[in-house]
Amino acid sequence: AADRSVPVVVLNGSGTKGLAAKVADQLRAKGWTVLSVGNYASSTQTIVYSPGPRTASLTMRRDVPSSSLTHKPLPGMSTSHITLILGSDYTS
């Protein structure tokens, strides 16, 4: 079953202007709570950083098919929400 109970922060590391806002709107339409959107220095890969539960991570990966990797949050990242970093590999 889909689990969209964990809020999301969407960061644009692709260099494509407005991509984080566009993807955030798409996620809201699917039932996700988007806490914020912003920029990330640079990323070649679209990555989901998820503190759990696993079902929310899997749902995010299904909702964002470009996400190639799922990781636990990095040091300094919040453990209360999913962080989605959109990389240059992102395709809608």
SERO-4910 file (N, C-alpha, C, O; in steps of 0.05 Angstrom, whole numbers):
BEGIN
 pado doro    nc1    nc2    nc3   cac1   cac2   cac3    cc1    cc2    cc3    oc1    oc2    oc3
  Ala    A     17    -24      0      0      0      0     18     25      0     40     25     11
  Ala    A      7     46    -12     22     71    -13     23     84     15      4     84     29
  Asp    A     46     95     21     50    109     47     62    137     41     85    139     34
  Arg    A     45    157     43     54    184     39     52    200     65     47    225     64
  Ser    A     57    187     87     53    199    113     77    216    122     75    232    141
  Val    A    100    213    110    124    227    118    127    252    101    126    251     76
  Pro    A    129    276    113    132    300     98    158    300     81    177    285     87
  Val    A    159    318     61    181    318     42    192    346     38    178    366     38
  Val    A    218    348     35    232    372     26    244    365     -1    257    345     -5
  Val    A    238    382    -21    247    378    -48    269    398    -55    265    422    -53
  Leu    A    293    388    -63    315    405    -69    324    401    -98    325    378   -108
  Asn    A    330    422   -112    338    421   -140    368    422   -142    380    443   -137
  Gly    A    380    400   -150    408    399   -155    414    395   -184    437    389   -192
  Ser    A    394    398   -201    396    392   -230    406    416   -246    418    412   -268
  Gly    A    402    440   -236    409    464   -251    386    473   -269    388    494   -281
  Thr    A    364    458   -270    340    466   -285    323    484   -269    312    475   -248
  Lys    A    320    509   -277    305    528   -262    276    520   -257    263    512   -276
  Gly    A    267    522   -233    239    516   -226    232    487   -223    209    480   -218
  Leu    A    251    469   -225    245    440   -224    235    432   -197    216    416   -196
  Ala    A    246    441   -175    237    433   -149    208    441   -144    193    425   -133
  Ala    A    201    465   -153    173    474   -150    154    457   -166    132    450   -157
  Lys    A    162    450   -191    145    433   -208    141    406   -196    119    396   -195
  Val    A    162    393   -187    161    366   -175    145    368   -149    130    350   -143
  Ala    A    149    389   -133    134    392   -108    104    393   -114     88    381    -99
  Asp    A     96    407   -134     67    408   -142     57    381   -149     35    373   -142
  Gln    A     73    365   -164     65    338   -172     63    320   -147     44    304   -146
  Leu    A     81    323   -128     79    307   -104     55    314    -87     42    297    -76
  Arg    A     49    340    -85     25    349    -70      0    337    -83    -18    328    -68
  Ala    A     -1    336   -109    -24    325   -123    -28    295   -117    -50    285   -119
  Lys    A     -6    282   -110     -7    253   -104    -13    248    -75    -16    225    -66
  Gly    A    -13    269    -59    -20    266    -30      3    270    -11     -1    267     13
  Trp    A     27    278    -20     49    283     -3     46    311     10     35    329     -2
  Thr    A     57    314     34     59    340     47     87    350     41    107    338     50
  Val    A     89    372     26    115    384     19    121    407     38    106    427     39
  Leu    A    142    404     54    149    424     74    162    449     61    156    471     69
  Ser    A    179    444     42    193    466     29    207    457      3    210    433     -2
  Val    A    214    476    -13    230    471    -38    254    489    -37    253    511    -24
  Gly    A    275    481    -50    299    498    -50    319    487    -70    313    470    -86
  Asn    A    343    498    -68    364    490    -86    385    473    -71    388    476    -46
  Tyr    A    399    457    -85    421    440    -75    444    446    -93    441    450   -117
  Ala    A    468    446    -82    492    454    -98    493    441   -126    493    456   -146
  Ser    A    493    415   -127    494    401   -152    492    372   -147    503    361   -127
  Ser    A    478    358   -165    476    329   -162    471    317   -190    455    327   -205
  Thr    A    485    296   -196    481    282   -221    459    261   -219    448    252   -239
  Gln    A    453    253   -194    433    232   -190    409    243   -173    413    260   -156
  Thr    A    386    233   -179    362    239   -163    361    219   -140    361    195   -144
  Ile    A    362    229   -115    365    213    -92    344    219    -71    337    242    -67
  Val    A    334    197    -58    315    199    -36    330    194    -11    341    172     -7
  Tyr    A    331    213      8    342    209     34    318    206     53    303    225     58
  Ser    A    315    182     64    291    176     80    298    165    107    314    146    109
  Pro    A    286    176    128    291    166    155    273    141    161    276    129    182
  Gly    A    256    134    143    237    112    147    209    123    150    207    148    153
  Pro    A    188    108    150    188     79    147    194     71    118    191     87     99
  Arg    A    201     47    115    209     36     88    186     39     68    191     44     45
  Thr    A    161     36     77    139     38     58    137     66     46    130     69     23
  Ala    A    144     87     62    144    114     51    166    118     31    162    131     10
  Ser    A    189    106     36    212    107     17    204     94     -9    210    105    -30
  Leu    A    192     71     -7    184     57    -32    163     72    -47    163     73    -72
  Thr    A    144     84    -33    124    101    -47    136    124    -61    129    131    -84
  Met    A    155    137    -48    169    160    -60    184    151    -85    183    165   -106
  Arg    A    197    128    -84    211    118   -107    192    112   -130    198    116   -154
  Arg    A    168    102   -124    148     97   -145    137    123   -156    132    126   -180
  Asp    A    133    143   -138    122    169   -147    142    186   -162    135    204   -178
  Val    A    168    181   -158    190    195   -172    207    174   -184    228    167   -174
  Pro    A    199    163   -208    213    141   -220    242    146   -226    258    128   -229
  Ser    A    250    172   -229    278    179   -235    296    174   -211    320    174   -214
  Ser    A    285    171   -187    302    168   -164    315    141   -165    302    120   -163
  Ser    A    341    141   -167    357    117   -171    367    105   -145    374     82   -144
  Leu    A    368    121   -124    379    112    -99    363    121    -75    350    142    -76
  Thr    A    362    105    -55    350    112    -29    372    109     -8    384     88     -6
  His    A    375    129      8    395    129     30    383    138     56    362    151     56
  Lys    A    396    131     78    389    143    104    399    172    103    418    178     88
  Pro    A    387    189    119    395    217    119    425    220    126    436    205    142
  Leu    A    438    239    113    466    246    118    468    261    144    448    272    154
  Pro    A    491    261    157    495    277    181    487    306    175    495    318    155
  Gly    A    471    317    193    461    344    190    434    346    176    421    367    178
  Met    A    425    324    163    398    324    151    378    317    172    384    302    191
  Ser    A    355    328    169    333    322    188    325    292    186    326    280    164
  Thr    A    317    281    208    307    254    208    277    253    211    265    232    216
  Ser    A    264    277    208    235    278    211    221    280    184    196    280    183
  His    A    236    281    162    223    282    136    241    269    115    265    265    119
  Ile    A    229    264     92    244    254     69    256    279     55    243    299     52
  Thr    A    281    276     46    294    297     30    297    285      2    311    265     -1
  Leu    A    285    298    -18    288    289    -45    306    309    -60    299    333    -62
  Ile    A    328    299    -70    346    316    -85    343    308   -115    348    285   -122
  Leu    A    336    328   -131    332    324   -159    358    329   -173    369    351   -172
  Gly    A    369    308   -186    394    310   -200    391    315   -230    368    317   -240
  Ser    A    413    318   -243    412    324   -272    402    300   -288    395    302   -312
  Asp    A    399    276   -275    388    253   -288    357    252   -287    345    234   -297
  Tyr    A    345    272   -273    316    272   -269    301    274   -296    307    291   -313
  Thr    A    282    257   -299    263    258   -322    235    256   -312    230    240   -293
  Ser    A    217    272   -323    189    272   -313    173    252   -328    149    249   -322
***
